[in-house]
Amino acid sequence: MSDLLLIETMRWQPGTGIIRLPLHLARLKKSASQLGFPGADRAEEKLVAAITEISPPSALRVRLTLSPAGEIAVTTAPYSALPENTIWRIAIASARLSSKNILLRHKTNRRDIYEAARREYDTADADEILLLNENSEPCEGTITSLFLDDGSGILKTPPISNGLLAGVLRTELICQRRARVERLSRKDLDRGTLYMGNSLRGLIRAQLMKED
């Protein structure tokens, strides 16, 4: 696992700082502890130093990586918000996640399955790709968590045991009791309003494309 990297992708806002920073740091430290990576306790220091050095005037996409040797790298790029009322077109991948793959519960650079799913559709035809597991249970997008609004007032999101990442936005919404964990079927997705989301972009309204 010498080439394995833990990753956190965040948004920095002027006057606010990094959105959901405590949750990002908590996830990084938990994964580092479980995978035996040292150095996670220096992540906040490295983030502050990197952003202070460039003194950005506007929002940033911030990416932090942690190596098995405890090496931390921080990169930044300008962040542009999606237009209001954006609705993403969602396609379902034929590639399947494995609920037995524990590494899927950590945000890493091992992204072969997600990249394969993304290649199934042209970016002009689908904004995000939804992956199911070996039991055909909905899991997550290639870069987002899945949420279903079934009209109950609380979003439903699949359990980690399905084979998916503990997204930071997902964690926040569960802690705020705006979402709860529930197993979903493919048919459930046709019975409500879908959202895809991550900590960088927040919740994004989504619509499933018709399947052939």
N, C-alpha and C positions, 0 to 999 in steps of 0.2 A: 504493500500500500504506500510505497514511497512517493508515488506521483499523485496521491489523493490529496485534495484540498477541501477544507471547509470554507463555505462562502456565505457572506451576508450581503444582500443588496438593499440599499436604504435610500431614503430621500432626505436631503438637507434643505431646510427653508430658512431664508433670512429672518432673523428675529425670533425664530423658534428652535433652530438646531435640527438635529436628526430626529425625524418622526419615529416614535415607538422605540427609541434607543434602548431602554431597559429590557424590552422583550427581545430585541435582536441580540443583546449581550447575553441574556439568560439562555437563549437557544444555542448560541455559539459555545458557551461554557458547558452546557449540558452535553452537547455532541462531543466536544473536546474531551470531556471526562470519560464518556462512554467508549470513545475510540482511542484514548490514550495519547491525545495531542497536548503537549505543554504550551504555555504562552497565551492562553485565552484571556488571562487576567490583565494583559497589557493592551487589549484591543481598544478600549476607550481612549487611552493615552495616545495611541497611534492615530486614531480617528481625529481627535482634537488637533494634533500636530499637523496632520495633512491638510485639514480645512483651514486652519489658522495661517498656514504658509501661503495659500493662494488668495485668501480674503475675498471670496466670491461675492458678486453683487446680486446674483439671482440663484434660483433653485438648482440643485445638483443631484445627479444620480451618483451614489457613492457605493463602491464595491470593495469589500475587505475579504482577503483570503488568509487562511491559517494553514501552514504546512505541518506534516508530522514532526518536523524538527522544531516547531514553535516559531517559525518565521512568519511575520505578518506583512502583507502588502496592501496598500490602499490606493485605489485609483478613482478619479472623478471625471464626470462628463456633464455637460449642460442637461437639464431636465426640462422637458416640455410636456405640460399637462394635456390630456385628451380633451377635445371639445366637449362642452356640456351636452347631455342627451345622447352621448355616444352609445351605440348598441353594437356589440361585437357579434359577428357571425361565427358560430361554433360548429365544427365538424367532429365526428367521432372517429378515432383512429382504429385501424385493424390491429396495430401493435398492442400488446397487453402487458400491464404491470403484474408483478408477482407479489401476492400478499405475504409471501415467505421471505422476501428480500428486505432484510432489516435496514440495509443501507439507504433505502428509499425514505426512511424516516429522518434522514439527515440531509441538509442542503450541501451538496458536494459538486465537484466538477465531473463526476461520473454521470454523464447525461446522454449516453448513447440511445437509450430507449425513447427519451423525449425528443431527441433530434431526429430519430427515425420516424416518430409520429408526425413531427412537423413537416418532414419531407413528403408525406403522403398527400399533402394539399398545397397548392400554390398560395402564396401569401395574398394574392389578389382575390382568391376565392374564399378564404377563411382567415379570420383574425386570430383565432386561437383553436387549439386542438384538445379535445377531451379524451382522456385515456380511461379505459375500464381495466379491471383485473381479470384473472383467469376464470373467475366466476361471473363475469359480465356485470360486475357491480361498478357503478360510476366512482371514480377516484379523484382525479384532479386534472388540470390543464398542464401544458408543458412548462408554463411559468406562473401558474395561478392556482388558487384553491377554488373549489366549487361550492356554491351556495344555492339553495332552493327556497324560494318564498312560496309556501303553499297556502297562504292566506291566514295562517294561524297567528301571525304577528311576530314569530320567531323564525329566523332562517335555519334551515337544516343543512348540515355539512357532514360528509362521510367520516367514519372513524379512521384513525391512523392504522388500525389493524387491517384495513383493506389493502394497504400497501401504498402509502402516500406520505407527503411531507407535512410536518406540523408547521404550517404557514404562520408567520407572525401576525398578519391581519386576522387570520382564522382564530388564533389564540386570543387576541384582543376582543373579538366579537363574542367568543364563548365566555370570557371572563366578565364581560359587560352584560351577559345574559341576552344579548341580541341574536345569538346563534346557539344551537345545541347540536350535539353529535347524534346522528341517526343514520342507520343503513338505508341506502336508497337503491331503488331498482332503475333500470333503464326506462320503464314505463312511468315512474314517478316524475321524470324530467319533463314529461308532456303535460303534467297536471299543475303547473304553477309557473312562476316567473324565475328565470335563471339569472344568476350573477356569477361572474368570475372575478377574482380579486387577489391582490398581493399588497404588501406594505408599501411598495413604491408608488402604485397607482390608485390604491383604494378599491372600492367596489365598482364594477363595470357591468351594466345591464348586458345580458347576452340572450341570443336566440339560436336555437339549434337549427341547422340546415336540414332540409329534407334528405333522408337517406334513400339511396337507389334500391 
